[in-house]
């Protein structure tokens, strides 16, 4: 019996979930992560895991109980404000909100999910500080990986690209690159919000708080570490980001963004940005074309953002990525692969990709729809009306 040698490029939720599922089935793999060490990044907001995708993957990985201990069901609530401070919808007060499909989606901080997955893996699974430079075909039909640090690893039967938006692996199977989505702004964080800004803490609540104006929004999410993640985003032309004159890495960017994009908002809502931590980050949101596919390669495949980068407005990105990992693991585990059966693995990989493309297209279409609700000419009113219509449709069906 030949041993299948698998490389996973990228140590995000998709890559780590795949590694755990393979190891659980006694299939070895190596994860190559560009971060220099485990805690090199500490930014990132809260994620809600859905029962049919993210939670299902964790259940098969044997990690669902640990997830439930860390997750925050109270973080599921949503409230929506208009720029004049009026409450348009508030689920935390028991008011009608989103339809039933949004139930049972508890929140977990991105760093907590990553730690949960990392701690579950066998020692030495991760090669840190490994930024992929290129994939090279070997003479024996296997693949070698060359990294920017000068290291080279070879003899891989399968390389899985789980390396995110600007995937280096994707460039080996397609020339398609992400496109600007039309949404830009400032990524902010308010640390220790309960102790420092009691009024802002009350405004945000325990879940998601959307302050939606015409084609713009202050989008807040409570995190489990006592912070609030905030995105001050708007529909903007691509060139605005480089021609507006704002240095998005400077603390004064907070005031300049508020003055330029949110002058009609209340003082309290503006203070969400103005009182945020000074280490802000400018963001332009990109996405792969809806329905993106690539020509099948029996030695290389993609999952997560590398395969179907989409914006966060439908809340499905990490869930689709973890479902990718689960379905790819099923395809690999399908049978113990001997050398003469590698063509069979290629067939299963192709079937996996076709199924993933279908799921990704549906979720990408939903993401575009929700992006248009987040950034609507009529502000939050359009989103509230959308949810009311969906609730009515559910009631009629039931």
N, C-alpha and C positions, 0 to 999 in steps of 0.2 A: 504494500500500500504506500503510495507516494504521499509525502507531506505537502499540503498546499501552503505556499508562502504568500502571505497577504500583507501589503503595506497600506496603511490608512494615513492620508495626508490631511492633517488638521485635527486639533484636539478640542473642538467645540462639542455641543450636545449631540450632533449627528455622528461624528467620528467616535466619540467616547461610548455612545450607546451601542454602536456597531461592535466596537472592541469588546465590550462586556458580554454581548450576546454570543459572539464567536467563542470567547473564552469559556463561557458557560457550557458550550457544546464541545469543549476540548479541541477547538481549532485555534492554533496560534496565530498571532498577528502582532504587528508593530505599528505604533502611532508616532508619526513625526509631526511635531508642533513647533511653529516658528517662535513662540514666546520663549524668552530666555529661561524662565523658571515659572513655577506654578502660580505665584501671586504677582506676576509682572503686570497684570491688568486688574484694576479694581473698579472700573466703570461698568455701567450696564444696569438696566432696570429690572423690573419684576416680570415674570413670565407666568401665564396661566396655562396649565396643562389640561388637555381635553381628555375625557374618558376613553374615546374611541381611537386615540392616536398616541399622544405623549404618555398618558397613564398606562395604556395597554403595553407600550414598549417597556416601561419600567416594571410592569407586572411580570412580563416574560423574563426580564432580567433579574427578577427576584428582589427588586428595590422599591416596590410600591409602598410597603409599610414604612420604610424609612422616609420616603417622600412625604407621606401623610403626617409624620411627626414634625417635619420642617415646614409644611405648607400652611398657608393662611386663608382659610375659607372666607374670613371676614374681608379679605382683599378683593372679593369678587364684585362688590357693589360699584355702581356707576352713578355719578351726578353730573349734570350739564348746566352750565350758566351761560347767560348772554353777556356781552361786553359791558352792559350797564349794571351787572351784578344780580340780575333776576335769576331765580332758580327755575329752570325749564323742566327738569326731571331729577328726582333724587330717590334711588332705590333704597338707600339706607334708612329712609323714613317710611318704608313700606309702600311707597307709591308704585303704580304700574311702570314697568321699565322695559327691559329687553324681553324677547320671547323665550320660551322654555329651553330652547337649544343652548342657551348660554349658561344653564345651570351646571353645577358640579364641575367647575373649572377653577379650583383653588390656585392661589398665587404662590410662587416661590422665587426668591432672588436668584438671578442668573448665576452669581458666584456660588450660592448654596447648591444649586443643581450640578454645577461643574464639580464641586468638591465631592458631592455624593457619588458621582460617576467615577471620578479619579480614585477615590478611596476603595472602590469596589474592584479595581483592576489588579492583576498580578504585578508584583514588583518588576520594575524595569520595562514595563510596557511602553512608556513614553520616552521618546528621544527629544529632549528640549533643545531649544536654540537650533532648530533644523528647518531652515527656510528653503523650500524646494527651488532649484534653479532650472532643472529640466529633467525629462524622462528620456532615457536612451534605450533603444532596442538592443538586446544581446543576440549573439549568433545562435543561441539555443532556444530562440523564441520566447525567452524570458526578458524581464525589464530590469534596468538599473536606474537608480535615483541619484542625481547629483545635487548637492546642496551648496548654498552660498558660503558656508563655513569651510568648504573644501572637502568635506566628507563624501563618500560614495558608498551606497549599499546596492547589492545586486541580487540576481536570481529570484525575482518576484514573479509569481504566476499571475497576480492580480494587484492592481493599484487602484485604490478608491479615493477619489478626490472629494474630501469633505472640508476643503480649505476656503470656503466662504465666497464673498461677493466677487473678489478679483482673483479667482481660482487660477493657479498656475497649471493645475491638472486639466482644467477645462480647455486651455489653449492647445492641449495635445489632441483633442478630439473635435474642436470647433474654433472658428475664427470669430464667433459672435461674442460681443462684449456688452456689459450692462449699459442701459440708456438712462439719461437723467429723467426723473419722474415728474419734474415740475415743482417739487416741494423742497424748500431750504429753510435754514434757520439756525437757532442756537440751542445747543445741548447744555442744560444746566442741572445742578444738583443742590438741594438744600439739606445740609447735614444737621443732625440732631434737632429736627424741626420742632418737636414738642417742647423742649426746654428753651429754645431760642426765639421761636416765633409762634406763640400760642394761637394767635388769630389766623395765621396762615395754615396751621395744622388743622384747626376747626374747619376752615374753608375747604381744604382738600378732602378731609375725612379719611377713612381707612382703606379706601380702594382707589378707583380712578376718578379723576375730576377733569372735565373738559370745559374750558372757557372758550366758546366758539363764536367767532365773528364772521364777517363776510370774507371768505377765502383765506381765513387765518385762524390760529388757535393757540392757546396756552394749555398744553396737554400734560397733566400731572398724574403721577402714579406713586402711591405710597409703597415704600420698600420695607422689608422686615428688619433692616438694620437701623431703623429710626430716621431714615432720610426720605426725601421726596425727589424723584426723578422728574425733570421738567423739560419739555421741548417747546420752544417758542418758534413755531413753524408757520409758513405762509406759502401760498402759490407765488412763485417768483420765476422770472426768466433765468436761464442758466447763467447769463452774463452778469446778472445783478450781484451774485456772490463775489465776483472779482472786481466789479466797478463801483460798488456802493461806498468804498472808502473805509469800511469797518475792519479793524484788526480783531478777528474773532477769538484770538488767543489772549487778548488784553482784557483786564477787568472792566475797562470802560465800555467794552462791547455790550454789556448788559444795558446800560443807559441808552446807547446809540441804537440798539435793536428796538427797544421800547419806543423811543422817539420816532423811529422810521416806520415801524410796522403796527404798533399798538397804542397810538395816542388816544383813542376813544375809550379805552378800557378804564375801569375804576382804579383808584389808587391802590386798593387792596390787591387787585389782580396784577397790576404792574409790579407790586412789591414781590410777587412770586419770582420774578426775574431779578429785580434790583437787589433783593436780599439773598439771592443764591450765592453759593461759594464762588470765589473769583476765578477758579480754574475751568472756565467755560470752553466749549469746543464747538466750532462751526460745523454744520452738517449740511451736505447735499445728499438727498436720497436718490438712489439708483435702483433700477429693476431690470431683469432680463425680459425680453419680449414675451408676452403671453403666448403660451404654446411652444416655447423653445424646445427643440429636440436636436440630437446630434446623430451622426452615423455610428452605428454600433461598432465597438471595438472589443474583441473578446478578452482583452487584457486590462482594459481601463474603463471605469465607470464613475459616475458622479452621484452625490447625494447632497441634500440640504441646499444652502444658498448657492453652492457651486453649480447645482443643477437647475435651480428655479428661483433665483433671487427675487424677492417681492418685498414690498413695504410692510410695516408692522400694523397697518390700520384695520386688518381683519383679525389680528391676534392669532394667526395660524402658522407663522413661519417656523417656530421651533417645533410645533406639533407635527407639521408635515415632514420636517427634517428627521424627527425621531421615528416617525412611521416609515420613512425611507429606510432608515437603519434596520428596523425590524423586518421589513419585507426583503431587503437585500440579504440579511442574515438567513432568512428562510431559504432564499435561493441558493446561497452558498452551502448551507447545512444540508440541503435537500438529499444528498447522498454523499457517502465518503468518496472523495474524488481520487481516482487513480489516473495515471497518465493517459490511458486510453479513453478516459471519461471526461477529459478537459473540454472536448467539443460539446459534451452534454452540459457542462457548466456554462459554456457560452450561450447555449440555447436558453438556459434558465435565467441568465443575466439579461438576455434580450427580452424575455417575457417580463422580468422585473421592470426594466426600463419602460416598456410600453405601458404597464400599469402605473408607474410613477408619473409618466408624462400626462396621463389622463387626470390623475389626482391633482397634479401641479397646475394644470390648466384651469380646472374648476376653482381651485383655491386662489389662483392669480386673478381670475375674473372677479371673485368675491372681494379680493383686496382692492382692485381698481374701483369697484362699486363703493366700498367703504371709504376709500380715499376721497371720492367725490362727495361723500356725506360729511366727512371731517372738514373738508375745505369747500364749502358750498356758499353760493352768493347769499343765501338766506340764513347763514350761520347755523346755530344749534337747532333752530326750529325744524329744519329739514330732517335732521336725524331723529328728533322726537316723533315727528310724523311718520317716519319710516318704521320705527319700532311699534307705534300704535297700529299701523296697517298690518304688520307681521303678527301681532298678537290677535288681531281680529281674524286673520286668515287661519291661525291655529285654532281659535275657538270654533270657527265654522267647520273645520275638518274634524274636530272632536265632537 
